[in-house]
Amino acid sequence: MFDVKAKVDELVKKITSDKDLARKFAKDPVKAVEGLLGVDLPDEAVKKVVEGVKAKISLDKIGALLDSDGDGKPDLGILSKFLGK
């Protein structure tokens, strides 16, 4: 068995750095993940990995929005523009 967290991190990195792969993931995440894993897993196992990838990508996007100065640390980010800070 593999380390799910490590695999999710690896898949997120691949998906977010490849626009074609990101489109495939958006269209059919289960098939995209199965293709990246290179193994045929039961759908339930793949779905758990897919949910982990989706959650991580969402958190990364939120983190980027909250980082207004690009230092990798959340601050008010894009909200600062609306709050005038």
Buried (B, 14 or more C-beta within 10 A) or exposed (E): EEEEEEBBBBBBEBBBEEEEBBEBBEEEBBEBBBEBBEEEBEEEBBBBBBEBBBEBBEEEEEEEEBBBEEEEEEEBBEEEEEEEE
